Every structure is written in structure tokens, then in C-alpha cells.
Amino acid sequence: MNWKQTIAGLVLGMGMALPGVASGQTLTVLRTVDSFSYDPQRATAAAASEIAFLLGDTLVALDFDMKTIKPLLAKSWTVSPDGKTYTFELRDDVSFCSGKKMTSEDVVYTFNRMLDTENKKPSAQKMGKVKSITAAGPTRIVYELNEPYNELLYTLTLMHGTILNKENVDALGKDFGIKGVDGTGPFCWESWTPRTEMTLKRHAAYKWGPPIYANKGPAKVEKIVWKMVPEDASRMAAVMSGQGDLTYAVPLWSVAELKKAPNVAITAPANYFRTCFIGNKITRDLMKDIEVRKAMNLAVNREDIAKQIFFGNAIPAPAYLHPGTPDFAASTQNTPLGKYNPAEAKKLLDAAGWKAGSDGMREKNGVRLSPVLFILNSGSNPQMATAVQGYMRQVGIDLKIEAFDATAYFTKIATQEFDMFLLCNPYASAGDVLNVYWRSQNRPIPNRMNWIDAETDGWLDAGLQASDPKVRAENYAKVQEKIVANALWVPLVHDMVFVAASKKVKNVKPHATFTSLLYKGLDVSF
């Protein structure tokens, strides 16, 4: 039985396969993974941002073009001539779901909590080199930096910039983000059963939505229920049969068929940049050898992965960034390491002393070339990992795979020993991704490669501080060229995402920020 027959059978037999699904003004969203927490400063997974942008707001918002900054909680802002001081004027009509009025003190608290080194927030480095953040009255924030940071406004649109209620954080303590979040967003926390279901209810007082929406609030739907449906065929059958209203988790094998379905609409965000890659932890014994890392890059057939696993809904990734990314270095697009060349991979391994044994797998000084790859056990990750494993074995690398669900995976790649890890990382600019992954100070996360390089750090600093876009691009190009030359990743594909929704759901316009395609969901209606 093929997948079309499987879906047909599931649709016919669906019945009440998703108990509790409401109709009318409840939007049911089907998902495959959950987050370990919904604290926007601690969580890093896309599954967390899907909820965080609905529960809370940031000072500024990113338009659908993924380039233009728009007002949100801050109605306006100014930047000093030296680029070191940002002054934000806040709205005075914003309240949390609890009814507490939001003021500048909440913003100061939120950002200081992010910067608190004892809490080790994974996105603290995105805040720039802060001198001070102060409240100059109930609706004014003065954000002072020790040096210019031209990524600040963009990074403040991201999940970690969600403004928090100190009273709520203090009251819940370690359970903040697990038992509740009191946010200023268009929806409020109602309940969460981990790995099963989350329910959000409309924030009736909400009226401060960003200008990218026709509706500034309240939201048009009363509730959003997020349900876990890990199986691809079951999830697609649920959408096609009306048992689910919408899903971001559209298996790419189903896209062509879903486009033909009379009761389903398929949409995709514009300007979507997300790269699937394997990161090499170069402090591990097997990964210290640059010839091994180069051979791994040459062993992988990216074109085949894009065609066979992504059904053509992906672009092969010879470089680390999508070629449409602002400040992408074109010089990294056609390097030898980005080409499929298993014969050359074997030569490199031979020359480096990794000799093939009777089973074809390589050893050196009695050590088997058998690195361990950690993966997230959802979406296309298992298929990509299995394909890479096959390519590696063809050149004598005995790659081992260990798979985890989302609630465990991000903890594992932060705390456990591994040689390689697989991620699909969304971003909007070169500066965004380079400054996160490649700074020496960002070890062990998100610089999971453990790359330590003063020259890279210097170029990143120069790029961030540049007032001239040309200077910024030149410095970011140097970073891209160096990390590619050192084979620190095995880039796989630049993938695509889709939203599948019942046609009874109106005004679904996907947003691309960190794959949070619903974003505020203010215009969505039935």
C-alpha cells in the first residue's frame, strides 16, 4: 500500500481520531514535536517559538519580507549617531493576560534576566555588548551598548526578546514556561499536557498587534489547540478530513498531492532561509582531523538528498547559507568541498592514514572511524541521517546514529558527548547565523562545533560594528570562507516549509520568523 492509499484509508476510518477537537472558533493545529519548556529565554526549539509569539510580544516585529522592522510594544525608536544608544518609546496601553499593565520596568527586567550570566540563557549573546538598559520613565527604555551592534533591532524581534512579567516569573520559579506564562500576546496560556496537547485562549484586551496585520486585535479565533500527531500520514489525513484545521508539519512527499485536494490550501512563507546541516564537534578525537571532515563533505550527495528525501522541495547546499541571504558570500557557493566526490574523499582518508579493513570500514592506530551522530527523531531528520550514513559507509566511515525526541534532543546536544549533530537552522541574515554559531565565547552552545578562532571573532566584531554595509559584508564573507575551508559543517540542503490548512480557515499568511508560521495569527478566521 502506498502513501496515497494509506491516507485514503485513514481519512475513511478517521471518525473521532482526534477527540476533543472543537469546531467554530477553535483553531486546531497539528504538530509533531513539543518543547521542554515555553520560557522564551531558555527554550531554543522552533516548537517553543510557535507558542511564544502567540503568548507574548517583542519590542519590534519583523515584516513578512523578513527584512523590515515594524513597531510592536515599542511604538517608535531612535539610534544615536555613534550606533551605541537605542531609545525606545513604549505603548502605554499594553497589559499582560493577568491584567497587569506593562511598563518599562518589565522590559528592563526581561533584558536583565536574559543577560544574567548565572542563568546561562542560550540567546544572551544576541543582546550585544550591553553597557546598561534603563527605564527613563514608564514608557521609555534607553539601551546603551559599549560598541555598535547593527543586528540589535533584528534580534529583538526574535523569541528571546519576548517581554515578561516579573511577578509571574518569580511566582512560578523553575516552573515558569512549564506551568504557565503570563504574556502580552494575542493568546493566553490555558493548559499544557507535555507531548500531547496545549490550549491557548484569546486575550480579550489585546489591541496592539503589529502593523503587518489588518486586525490589530483581539484575535478572531477564541482558542488555539495544539495537538501532537507524530505520524505523517495520520496528520495529513486529519487535515484532509477536517479533523484538524492546520499544520506546519507538512511532509514534503505530500505537497504535490495536497495541492490537488479540494478542501486543503497549501501556502509557504516568502524569503524563507533555513539550512539543514551536520555540525562537527572538532574537539572530539575523530573530528579533530580536518581531512576526515573534508572527506565527509565530499562523500555526501546533496542533489540526491534534495530530490529523493525532499521531493524536490529543497535546494542542495554546497555552502553554509542560502544564496539569497543578505551578506551571503558568493565565493563559498562553488568550492570543491561542496561537490559530491567520493573518489576524492577516499584519497583524502588514505593519505591521512585511515586504512580500510576487511569490512571496508577504516581504522587508524587501532581506532575505528566510527563517529556518533545525534539527531532529532522527527521530520526529515531520520531520512537525512540514514542517507548520510550510507554515503559515509561508501567511503569507509562507519557513522553511528542516535535519535532523540525534541524534549531530550536539545538537552543532549548541550550536555552530552557526541561527534556530530544534525539541525535545520532558520535565519534571516548572515550576521544572524554567523554571530550565533561561530563566536568562540558561544561554546558549548550554540557553538557546538567548539570552534575557537580569534581571527573569526575579530571579523564578526568588525561586521557587527560596521556602519557601512559593504564593510559588514566583506567581514562576514571572510568568516564564511574560513569556516567552509575548515569543513566545520557538512551542509545538506536549504529546505522549504509549507502550511496545510482546511479551506474553511481564512487569511492564513505564513510568517518565516524561526518557522513560527502562524506568528500572531491575528487575521486568521473561519
N, C-alpha and C positions, 0 to 999 in steps of 0.2 A: 504494500500500500504506500503510495507516495504522499507527500505533504498536503497536496490539494485534497486527496481523498480523506486524509486524517482530519483536516479542518472541516470538511463537509460532514463527516461523521460526528465530530464534536458539536457542530452547530445544531444538527438534528437532535442530538441527545443532551443538549446543554441544560434544558429545563431550568432549574434553580441552582445551577452550578456555582453561582456566586451569591449565597444567601446574604440578606441584609442590604442588597443594592436597592437604593431608593430611586424614585422617578421624580419628575417635576424639576425642582430647583436644587437637587443634589447632583453634583458632578462626580462621577466615579472614575478615578484614574487608576489604571492597572500598571504595576511596576514589577521589576524583577529583583531589586536589591533594596535593602534598608540601610540606614546609617547606625552606628553605635551610639550616636548622640546627635541632638539638634542644637547644641551650643554652637553658634556660628563662628566662635573664635577657636574652638577646639576641633571641630569636625573639618575634614578636607574633602570628603567624597561628594561627587555630584548629587548623590541621593540626599545629602543634607541640604545642599543649596536649593534643590527643588522645593523644599519646605520653607527654608529660611527666608527666601524672598517673598513668600506669602505671609509669614508671621511677622516680619519686620521690614524696616526701611533703612536705607543708607542716606547720607547727606546729599549725594548726587546720583543720577541714574545714567545709564548708557542707552543711547537710542538703538533702534533696530539695525542701524548701519554698523554698529559695533565700533564707531569712531567718535560720535558726537556726544558730549557731556551735556546733560539736561538737569534742571533743578529737581529736587525731591524734598527732603526735610530742610535743606538749605535753599532758600528762595533766590539767593544771589551770593557771589563771592568775588574777591579781588586778590590779585597776586602782586607782591611788591616788585619793583624793578630788578632787584637782585635775585628774585626767584626763591627767596628763603622764607617769606611770610605769606600765609594764606589766611584771609579773614572771611569767615562765613557768616552770613546773616540768616538766621533760622526763622522758619514759620512760627507763629505764635498760637496756632490753632490745632496743634497736634497732641493727641493723647494715646496712651497705651491701652491695651484691651481692658485692663483693670479700671480704667477711668482716670488714672493719674496723668496729669499734664506733663508733657515732655518739655524740658528746658535745656539750656546749655550745659547744666551740671551733669545731665545724663550723657551728653556727648563726651565731656571731659572724662567722666568715669569709664565709659566704654573704651576710649582710646588708651587710657592709662592701664586698664585691665589687660588690653592687648600687649602693651609694652612691658608689663611686669615680667621680668626675667625668671622669677621663681615659678611662674605658671607655664612657661615654655610653650606659648601659643605658636603653632606652626606657621602662622602668617605674619608674625611680628615684624619680620624683615621687610614686609611690603609697606610699612609706615614711614620709611625714610629715616634719616638720622635726625631724630627729634631733639630739639632744644627744650621746648616747652609747649604744652597745649593748655590754654587758659580760657575761662569764661569771662568775657568783658561785658557783663550784663546778662539778663535771662535769655536773650536771643542772639548773642554774638559769640563766636568762637575765634580765637587767634591761635593759629597753628604755626609755630616757629620751628624752622629747621636749621641745623648747623651748616648745611650746604644745600644748593639747589637739588630738587628731585622732581624731574619733569614727568614722572609716572604717577604722582600723588593723586590727582583727580581721578584718573582711571582706576587706580587700586581702591579708592574709596567707594567705587560702585560695586565692588565685589562683596561676597557673602560676609567676610570677616568684618566689614565696616558696618554691619547691622547695629543700630543703636539700641542699647539695653537699658532695662530698668534695674538700678542698683538694688532696690528693695526686694525685687523678685529674685535676683541672683543670690543675694545674701540669705533670703528665706529658704531657698531650695538647696544652697550649698553645692555639694557634689552631685546632687540630683537635678541641677539646672540643665535643661536640654534633654532630660530623661523623663522627668515627671511634669515638666511644663516649661513654657517660655511666654513671658508677658511682653509682647511686641507692639509696635505701632502699625503693623501691616494691615492689609485689607482682610485678613482672616486671623482668627484666634484659635489657640490650642484647645481642643475638646478632649481627645483621648488618644492614647498610643498603646498598642499591643505589639511589641517588637517582632519583626519578621512576619507580621500578619496584617495589621491594619492601622492606619492613622486617620483621625477625623478632625477637620478644621471647620469652624463655623464663622459666618460672616461677621466682620467688625462693623457694627451698625453706625458708629460715629465717623468712620473713615471717609475723608473728603479731600485728601491731599495727594492723590495719585500723580505720577509724573506726566508731563505734557505729551508723552508718546502715545497716551491713550485718549480716546474721545470721552470716556467715562472716567472722571476723577475719583469716583466712589460715592456711596458704598458699592461693593461688588454686586453683580447682577444675580449670582447664584448664592443660595443660602448656606450650602455646605459643600466641602470637597472631601470625599472619602478616598483615601489611597489604599489599594488592596494589593497584596502580594500574589502574583500569579507567575511563578518562575518558568513554567513550561511555555515555550514559544507558541506552539500550536494551540494550546488552550487559551492563551492570551489573545491571539488573533481571532479565534473562534468567538470569544466573548465580545470583542468589538463588532465583529460582523453580524452577530446575532442580537446585538443590543443589550447584552448582559453587562457590558462595560461601555462607558462613554468615550474614553480617550486613553491612549497610551503613548509614551515617548519611546518605549522599548519595542521598536518595530524590527523584527529580524529581517535582514536585507533580502533573504530569499523570498520574502513575501511581498516586497514592494510592488513589483510588476503586477501581481495578481490583485493586490488591494486597490490599485489604481483603476481596475476594471469593476470593482464591486460597486453596485448601485447605491448602497446605503452607507458607504465609507468615503471620507475625504482624506487624502494624503497631502500634507504640506511639509515644507522644510524651511529652516531659517536661512536668511541671506548672510553672506560673509561669515560662514562658519569655518573656523580653523581648529581642528583637533587632530593630533598626531598620535598614532599608536606606535609604541617603541618598546624595545627591551633595553633596560639600563644595566650597565656592567659595574659591579661594585669592585673597583680596581685595587682596593686594599686586600682583597681575598687572594690567596695563593695562586689559584688558577687564573685569575683575572688580571694579575699584575703584568703578565706577558702581553705586550702590545701586539705581537704577531698573532697570538691567539685571538685577540679582539678584532684585528683586521680580517683574519680568516673567517670569523663568524659573519662579518658584514658581507664578505664575498660569497658566502655559502647560501645566502637567503635569496630566494626568487620572489621579489616583491610584486612583480607583474602577475605572477601566478596567484599569490595571496589575494590581490585586489580582484582578480577575475573569479577565482574559484570560491573563496570564502565570503567575499563581499558582493558577489554577483555583479561586478562592475560598478558598484556604488561606493567606490573609493579610488584614490589616486595613489599609485606606487610612490613611496617616499625614499628617494635616494638621499635627501637632505633632512635635517632635523626640524625644519619649519616648512609650512605650506608656502609655495612660491608667491602667493598673493598677500602674505603677511607684511604689514608695514615694517620697513627696515630689514627685510629678508636679504641675505647675501647671495646674489645670483652665482657667485663663484663656488658655492657649495653644492650646486644643483647637479653637476655632471662630473663629480670626482670618481676616480677608479673604484673607491670603496663603495660607491652607490650602485655598482653594476654587478649583476649575477655572474660570477666567475668561479665555479667550484674547482676548476683545474688550478687556478692561481692560489686558491685557498689551501689546497693540498701542498703546493710548493712552499708556501709560507710556513706551514706546520712542519714539513720535512726539514726545512732549513733551520727552524727553531729547535730541532731535536725531538719533536713529538713524533714518534715512530708508530706505525700501525702494527697491531698484534694479529694473531691468527683469526680473531673475530672482526678485524677491520678497525677496531677502536684503538685510539692512540694512547701511548704512555710515554713518560719521561722520568728517568731516575726512579722507576718503580711506582710512579704516581699516575693513575689513570686520568685522562682528560674527560672528567665527568662532572661538569658544573651543575649546580642546582638552580632551577628557575622557579620563582614564586609567581603564581598568577591568581587573579580574581576569577572565581568559577562562575562566570555569568557572561551573557552576551556572546561576542565572537572570540573572547579571550581563549577558551579551551581549544577552539579550532585553530587559531593563530599559533598557539603554543605547540600543538601537535604537528602542524605543518613545519614550524621551525625545527622541532625535534627531528623530523625526517630529513630536512636539509642538512642539519648538523651531522647526523649519522652518515650521510653520504660522503662527508669529508673526514670522518673518523672521530667526531666529537660525540661522546655518549651523554647527551643532555638529559637530565632528570627533571621532572615536573612535579611540583607540589601545589595543589589548588586549595583555595580557602574561600569561604563566603565573605561578603563585604564587611560584616561585623568583626571578622577576625583578620582579614587580609591587611588592612591599613595599620593595624597594630603589629602584625608580623613583619611588615617591611619597614617598620620604625624601630623594632626592638630585637628581631631575630637575626641569626646569621644565615646569609644566603649569598649566592654568587651573582644572580641576575634577577630582575623583576620586570614584569610586563605591566604597562599602563597605557591608557589612552588619555592624553592631556589636552584640555581645551585652553585656548589663549586668544588674545586679540592683537598682540604686537610682539616684535622680537624682544623689546625691553621687558615686557611682562614675563615671558618664559625664561629668558636668559638670566635675569636678576634673581629669579626664584631658584633655579636648578643649579647654577654654576658658581655661586659665590662660596668661597672657602668657609666662611662663617656659618653657612647654612647646613653644615654637616651635623648630625646624620640624616636629618630630614629638613627640607625636601631634596637636599644634595645627597641623595642616597648612593651616588657613584663614589662619594668621598674624594672628589676632585679638589685638590689643593694647589692653587697656582696664583702667585702674586701678580703675574702679568695679566691674567684673566680678570682678577679683581680690579686692577688699575683701569683696564679698558671699560669694565662695567661702570666704574665710578665716573669716568670721563663721559660715557654715553648718557648716564643719568643726569649729570650736571650741565650738559651742553644746552646752550640756548639756540644754537644753530642746528637745524635738523640734519644738515649734511655731516656735521661733526659727529652727531649722535649715530647716524647710520654707519659712518666709517669705523667707529669704535666697536659697534655691535657686529660689524662684518668680521673684524679681527677675532672676536670671540668665537663666532660661528666657524671660521676657518680652522681655529686651533682645536676646538673640541671635536670637529669632524676628523681632523688629521690624527687625533689620538684615539679614534674609534671608541669613544666613551659610551655610545649608544649603538644599538642595531635598529635604525629606523625601519618601520614596516610599511605603513600606509597612512595617508591623510584620509580619514574616513568621513562619512556623512551621517546625519541623523534625520529622522522623519517623525512626524506626529501622525498617527492614525486616529481619526475621530469619527464617531457617528455623525451623519449629516444633520441630525437634529440639533447638534451642538453648533452654535453660530459664533462667528467672529474669532476663530482660532487663528492667531497670527504668532508663530513660534519666535521666541527670542533666543539668541545664541549664547547669552552670558552663562558660562560654565555649565552648558547643557540644561539650564533651567528654563525649558522651553515655554512653560506657562507664564513665568516671571510673576507679574502681579495678577494676571488673569482678570483684570477689571472689565474688559469688554465682552468676555465670554458669557454667552447666554443660551437659552433653549428657545 
